[in-house]
Amino acid sequence: MTTFVDRVELHVAAGNGGHGCASVHREKFKPLGGPDGGNGGRGGDVVLVVDQSVTTLLEYHHSPHRKATNGKPGAGGHRMGANGEDLVLPVPDGTVVLDKRGNVLADLVGEGTSFVAGEGGRGGLGNAALASARRKAPGFALLGVPGEARDIVLELKTVADVALVGYPSAGKSSLIAVLSAAKPKIADYPFTTLVPNLGVVTAGAGVYTVADVPGLIPGASEGKGLGLEFLRHVERCAVLVHVLDTATLESDRDPLSDLDVIEAELNQYGRGLADRPRLVVLNKVDIPDGQELAAMVRPDLEARGYRVFEVSALSRQGLKELSFALAGIVEEARAARPRQEATRIVIRPKAVDDAGFTVTREAESLFRVRGEKPERWVRQTDFNNDEAVGYLADRLNRLGVEEELLKAGAREGDGVAIGAEDDAVVFDWEPTVMAGAEMLGRRGEDHRMDGVRPAAQRRRDRDAERDESRQEYDSFDPFD
């Protein structure tokens, strides 16, 4: 049964925004009390948060589809819809978030670090929020925006200071068991370790973590054995420790050739591992043949520039010197890391000529409009409501879409697509730019309110009627 997973594909969907409400206040002797439709609630986000108590991505391997709750629709009486609840997904420390193409979206390191994997859709405005001086009681409301849905890949890269690398059965698990309180599986057959093991080591005042990486073999960087699955767990380590078996029973192996093979695989994998400091541990020196072999290869290893430690996980020989040497290297690596600067807010204003949308001609009679606002406005429009469609036309015209279509050579009856190819709204264009503002002002209005005039307008009308009556009286001739 699978108990450790360090790479999963996750399908996340944020909550949809709630629809706005189109409602008119009514009470006795006041049938048209004005619009009172409330706004829809915002959809919930999908948020990844680092949790130190989580060590594997196994939960998402079994349940890869996750969705946040939707926002509630608005209601009459200016009642706003409730917001959807955010879906918080705990992930292990060191989780890397990638898109389907392999681009890194976020690198989550440190308790509480978060990333919004899916942003909830905004709620639609009710007709109360859409009312204006010209549109006193809109008979429509905006729809909620669908939440963001996408596929992401989660990769776990172990956050440790020291990585123990070497052939299977070189004694890495035994070494981490005696250096720390970790309890890895130990047996006398290859590939005993199937998952990275972490242990915390205390050496004087220094405290650091050690990762036991599953055994590497020739071709690991190309996918052979378990190496490719776990080489990513070496990337974050500050120190690499080669654990070499000096008591191997295989006639075609020796510590020097093992070191060359592992180094070749690390260099083939890349990712900056060539620059990491290295130590060499000659393990199993408690065996007489192992002690003799260690004495033979040590001069060659030191001639290559390696610091060499002869240890025995069984007798604990040389472990104290090794642990303090690792503590010193880890401390130097931590001191060399650049300090994190205070978070700065970067403001990047839009260019003065940035219209917020683009118009491109894709065929003789087809034009495509792309932009955050036009595409969102289309998604919020109820195309079964003529008043809502007129309101959309007004918004697009004010944004300058019709003017750009004219510049691009669009003519009446040409097709206009708003949005991407797989999710676009296509309609036949009827230009209204040359019709005049008096025509545009009537789109999206509620004709039920045509007879209702503001108080100032009523006073002006009364004054005009009085002046007209006075002129008629002054010009009256009884002898005519």
N, C-alpha and C positions, 0 to 999 in steps of 0.2 A: 504494500500500500504506500502511495506517495505521501511523504511527510514534509518534504522540503521542495519549494518551487521558487526559483529566482528569476523567472521570466514568464510573463503572461500578456495576453492581448485582452484589453478591457474595452467594452462597448458602453459608453456613458451617454446619458441623455438628461439634460437639465429639464426642469419643469416649464410647461407652457404658461404664458401670461394669461390671466383671466380676461374675459371679454368685458368691455364697458357696457353700461345699461342705458337704453333709451327710454326715458320715462318722463311724464308730465304730471306735475302736482295738481291734484284735484281735491276740492272740498266743496261743501254746500255753498251755493251762491258764488262760487269761484271756480268755474270749470277749467279755466286755463290759468293755473297759478305759476306757470313757468317750468322750465326743465329741472328735474331733480334726480337724474340718473347718475349713479356713482361710478367711479373708476374700478377697473379690474385689478386684482392683486398680482404682484410680481411672482414669476415662477422661481422655484428653488434652484440654487446652484449645486453642482457636484464638486466637492472640494477634497483634495488629497492632503492629509496632514500626517506628519511624521510622529509616530508613537513608539517610544523605546521598548514597550512591552510586546511589540509585534516583531517577529524575526523572520517571517516567511510570507510569500505571496500566495500561499496555498488556498486561502479563502476565495481569492479572485480566480483561481484556477478552476474551482468547482462552480462558482457563480460569476461568470464574466459579464453579465448584463446588469447594469445598475442605472436606476432612474430616480430623479428627484420628484417631489410632488408638485402638482400644478397650482397656480394661483386661482383663487375663487373669483367668479364673476361679480361685478358690481350689482347693486340693486337700487330700487327707487328710494326716495327719501334721503338722497345724498349718502347712502350707505356704501362704503368702499369694500371691495372684496379682500379677503384675507390673503396674505402672502404665503406662497408655498414654503415649506421647510427645506433648508439646505441639507443635502445628503453628504455627510462627512465620512470619508473612507480612510481609516488608519493604514499607514504603510510603514515598512521598516526604514530605519535610518540608512541613508545611502541609496535610496530609490531614484532611478533616473527615468524621466517621462519622455517618451519619443512619439512622434507621429508615425503613420504607416510607411513613410518614405525614409525613416531613420533619422530625421532631424530632431535634435534635442530641444524639448520644450521647457524642461525644468530639471534641476538637479537638487533633490531634497536631502539636505544634510543638516542635522541638528534638531533637537526636540522642538516640536511645535511649528516647524517650517511647513508652509502650506502652498498649494497651487490650485487655482480654479480650473479644473479640467473641462467643465461645461458651465456656461453662463446662462442663468435662467432668463426667459423672455420677459419683456416688460408688459405690464397690463395695459389694456386698451382704455382710452378715455371715454367717460360717459358723456351724455349729451349736455349735462350741466357744465362740464369743463369746455365744451365746444361752442357754447353760446357766445355771441358777440352782438355788437350794436346792429349789424345787418342781419344776423342769423339769431333771432331771439329765442326760438324754441326748436332746435334741430331735431328732426325725426329720425336720427341715426346715431350710432355710437361706433367707436373704433374697436376692432377685434384685437385680442391679445396676440403678442408675437410668439411664435413657437420657440421653445428652448433649444439651445445648441446641442446637437448630437454629433458625436464623432467617435472614431476608433483610435485608441492610444495603446502604446506598448509600455509596460512597466518592467524595468530591469533592475535587479538588486545587485549593487556593488558593495561588498562588505567594507565597513568603515573600521579599519584596524591600523595600528602603527607598524606591526611586524608581520610579514608573511613567511610561513615555512613552506618551501617548495622542494620537490624531489621526486624520485621514482616511487612507485607503489612499494609498500613494506620497507621504506627507508627508516621508519621509526618516528615519523612526524607526530602521529597521534600520541605515542608514548611520551614524547618530549613535551608536548603541550600539557599533558596530564600531570607531569611532575613539576612543570614551571608554574602552573596555575591550578585553579580549582575546577577546571573543565573536566568533564567525564566522557571523552569520546569513546567510540567503539574500537577495541583493540583485539586483533586476531592475527594468526600467522598465515594469512593468505592475501594475495594482492587485491587492491581496490576495496579494502575494508571500509575506508572512509568514502562515503557517497555524498556527503554534504560538508560545506565548510564549518569548522568548529572554531569558536571564539573563546579566548581565555584572558583573564586580567592578571597581569604579573606585577608584583610589588618588589622593587629593588631599592632599598634604602628609602629616600624621599621620592623616588621616581615611580610612577604608576603608568603602565601602558598596556595596550591590548595586543594579543597575538592571534593570528588566524592560521589555522591548519588547512591548507588548500589540498584538495584531493589529488592523488598521484598523477604525475604527468608522464607521458611516454612519447617516443618519436612520432611526429605528425600531429601532436596535440593541437597546434595552432591551426591545423587544417581540418580539425573535427574528429580526429581519431581518439578513441578512449573517452575519458571524461574531461580532458584538459580544456577543450574549447568552451565547455559549459561553465567552467569555473575560473578560467584565466582572468575574467573580468573582476573577480574578487581580489586580484593582486593590484589592480590599478591605483587604488587609493593608499596603499601601504607606503610608509616612508622608508622601510628597510626590507630587503630581501635576504632571507637566510637559506642557503643551500644545505639541506640535510643529506649527507652522503653516507651510504651504507658501507662500512668497512668489513662486514662479515657476510656479504652476499654469497649464496651458494651457486650463482650462475657463472659459468666459466667465461662467458663473453662479456662480462661487465666488470668494471673497476671504478673507483671514485672519480678518477680524472675523466674517463669517457662519459660517465653519468653527468658530470658537471658540464661537459661540452654539449651534450644533447639537450639538457635543460636550458642552457644559455642560448642555444640556437633557437629553441622554441619561444623563449621570451623575446628575443630579438625579432623573430618572425612575427610575433603578435604585435609588437610595437607599443603604441599608446604611452610613450615616455618611459618605459621600463628600463631602457638602456642606461639612463642617468641615475637610477636609484643606487644608493650604497648597498654593498653586499658583504655578507659574512659567510664563512664556510664552517659547517659543523660536521666533524667526523664522528659519527655515532657508532655505538656498540663496541667501544674500545675495551669493555670489560671482558670480551672474548679474546683469548690469546692471539688467534690469527688476526683479529680485528686490530689489536694494538700494534702488531708488527706491520700490517698494511698501512695503518695511519702514520707510523713513523717513516715509512718509505715515501708516501705521497706528500707529506707535509712540506718538505722543501720546495717541491715543484709548485704547490699552491701558493706559498709565500712569494716565490719568484714571480708569479703572475700578479702579485699585488693584493692578494686576499689576506684578511685576518682569519686565522684558523684556530678553532677550538675543538679539543678532543673531549668528548663527553660520553656519558653512559646514562641512559634513562633508568636503567635497572639499579646501578650502584650510586647514581646521582653524582658521579665524578664530573668535575668541570662545570656544573650547572650554575654555581654562584658567579664565577667569572663571566660566563656567557650572559646571565641576566643583567649584571651591572654594565657590561659593554653595550648591550642593546639599549639600556636606559639612557646611557650617554649619547648614543647616536640619535635616539628619538628626541631627546631634549634639544640637541643641535638642530634637528629638522624642524621642530616646532618653533624655535627661535628664528629660523630663517624664513618662515612663512610671512608673507606680507600682512600687515595689520589691516583689519577690516575698517574702512573709513565709514564715517557717519553717512547715513542714507541721505542722498541729495535729490531734491525734486527738480527734474528737468522739464522746463516748459518749452515746447516746440510749437510756436504759433503757425497757423496755416499760411501759405503764401497768399498774397492779395489777389492773385489770379486763379486761385483754386476754387472751382465751382462746387466741388463735392461730388461730382458725377462726371461720367464720360459718355459721349455718343459716338458710336462707330457704325460705319456702313458695312454690312456683311454680305449683302446681295443687291441686286438692282433695285428692289423695292422692299428691303428689310433693313431696319436700323435697330441696334441694341443699345439700351441705356443701362449702365452699371454705376452703382454708387450706394453707399450705406443708407442714405435717407430715402431715395426713390424705392429701393427694394423693400425697405421696412414699411413704407407707406402703402405699398401694394399689398403686403401681407396683412395689413391692418384694415383693409377695405372690404366691406360686404358688398360684393358685386350684384347682389339681388336687390339692393336698395339704390334707386336712381339718385337720391339725395347724397348718399355716401360717395357714389361715383363722381358726382359733380364736385364734391369737396376735394376728392383726390385730384381732379383736373385742375382745380384752383391752386392746390399746393404745388403741383408740378409746374404750373405756369409761373408762379411766384419764384420758384427755384431757378427758372430759366431754361427748363427742359425744352419747351416748345420753340424758344428762340434758337437754341442750339440745333434742333432738328431742322429748322428752316435754313440755317447756315450750312448744314451738312447736305442739303439738297433734297430733303424730304418733301413729298407732295401729298395732297389729300388722297386718302385711300391706301397709302403705303403701310406696310406692317411695321409695328413698333413693339419690340420685346424688351421688357424690363426684368432684369435678373439674369442668372446664369442659364446656360443652355438646358440643363436638366431640371431647372425649377424656375421657369420664366412665365410671365403673363404676357400674352401677345394680343394686340388689338389693332384695328384699322384706325389710322390717325385722321382726326378731323381738326385741322388747325383753327384756333380761336384767338390767336395773338392779335389779328387785325380786326377783330370784331368790336373792340372798344371795351373800356372798363365798365360801362353801364350794363353790358351783357354778362361779363364775368361776375358782376356783383349779384346776379340773380341765381347763380348756380349754388345749390346747397342751402337755399333759404327755405323757411317754413312758411308756406302761403297761408296757414291758419292765422298768422300774426300780421297779415297785411293791413288789417283795419286798425291795428293798435299803433297810435302815434305817441311819441314822447311829449311831455308837458310843454317843453319849449316850442315844439312844432305846432302844438295845438294853439298856443298863445299867438304865434305868428299867423296862423290861419285865421283866427278870430279878428286880429288887427287888420288883416287884408280884407276880410269881409266887411268890417266896419267902414274902412276907408272907401271901399267900392260903393257901399250904400250911401255914404255921405256925398260922394261925387254925383250919384244919381239924383239925390235930393236937391243938391245945389243947382243942378242943371235942369230941374223940373220947371216948366213954364205953364201955369194954369190956363193961359189964353192961347196956347198953341193948339 
